[in-house]
Amino acid sequence: METQITLNLPSSVYDKAKHFAQLTNRDIADVLMQAITLSLLPITTQEGSTTNLENLSINSLPDEKVIALTKLQMAPSQDQRLSELLYNQQAGTLQDGEHSELNALMQIYQENLLLKANALREAVVRGLREPLDA
């Protein structure tokens, strides 16, 4: 099922999408839809199950799951790839196709960090661990 929407984009974003669409011989709407889709990927935990942040209530999880989330990390292959892409970005050698991959991995990293922080807070509230020293 699809929902049609109208967006107002900054000219610079539109120009980049248009340029990329021309380079890849694709419709600009497809390029923008792919970019939005990639930027909103759900988190995948190390067990491979998808975690939906909107539906996850950490305070309702059993102690074991909360503790597991306090140790949440990216999969080693994702972490390695993220490091490579960040290095390439800093060096100015990031390829056009790698921008969306970098954005997707950054989102996974940020969502994992948010989950981990919330789990740490919940673990401290429950007395499962000591607070982190500032």
N, C-alpha and C positions, 0 to 999 in steps of 0.2 A: 504494500500500500504506500502511496506517495501523497504528500501534501504539498501543494503549490504555495510558495511565498514570494514576496517581493522584498528585495534588499537594496539599500542604498550603500554602495561601497565607495571608499575613497578612490579617487582617480588612479592613484599609484597602484592600489591593489588590483583594480580592474585592468590596468595596463599590463601588469605582470601576468595576470591570468590569461589575458588575450594573447600576449606574446607566447606563453607556454602552450596555449591551445594551438596556435599557428605552428609552433615547432613540432608538436606531436600530431598534427593534422587531426585534431579533435574539436568538438563543439565546446565553446566556452562554458556552457552550462554543465557539461560533463566534468570539465576540469574543476570548476568550483564545487560541484557536488562531491567529487572525490576528495578535494582538500578539506571540506567540512567533515566528511565521513572519517577521514584519517585523523583529524584533530579531535574527534570525539569517541575514539576507540575505548571500549571498556577495559578495565584492568584484568589481566590474567595472572593469577597467583602461580606460584611454583608448581602446585599440584596440577595446573592446567585448567582449573575451573574458573569461570568468569565471575568476578565480584562486581556487583552493581552498587555504587556508592549511595545512590538514593534509597535503596532498599536495605542497606546494611545498618542495623542499629547495634553498635558495639556494646552498649550497656545491656543488651538482651542476650549476648553470647555467653556460653559457659566459660568458666575460668581458663580452661585449656586453650580455647580458641583465642581468647584475649591475649594470653601469653604468646601464642604462636604469632599473632599479628604484631606484637612488640618486636619480633625478630624478622619481620618482613623485609625482603631484599629483592631486587630485580634478579631475574635469571642471569647467570654468569654470561651467557651469550649476548643477552640484551645489554648488559652493563658494558661489556667489551665493545660492542658496536656503538653504543652511545659515546663512549670515550673516543673512539675513532672519529665519529662524526663531529664531535665537539672540537677535536684537534684540527680536523680539516676546516671547520668553520673559522677557527681562530687563525689558521694559516692562510685563509682566503682561497682554499682549493676545494670547497664543497661544491659538488656537482648539482645541477638543477634538480635532478630526480631525488637527491639525498635530503633536500629541505623538508619534504613531507615526512620522510622516515625519521629525521631528527625531531621534528615536532611531535610525532607519535610516541617516540621513545621518551621525550621530555615529559609528555603528559603521563605516561605510565610511571615515570620516576616521581613526578609531583603527587600523583594520586596515591602511590605507595607510601610516600613520605607523610601525607595527610592521614592515611589509615594507621600508620605506625605511631604517629603522634597522638592520635585519638585513643589508640589501644594503650599506649603508655599512660596517658591520663587516667583511663579507666582502671588500669592495673594498680595505679597508686591509690585511687579512690577505694578500691576493693581491698587494699592492703596486701596485694599479691607481690608487690615490689616496693622498694624505697624510691622516693622522688630522686630525679637526676639532680646532681649538684650544679648550681649555677656558676 
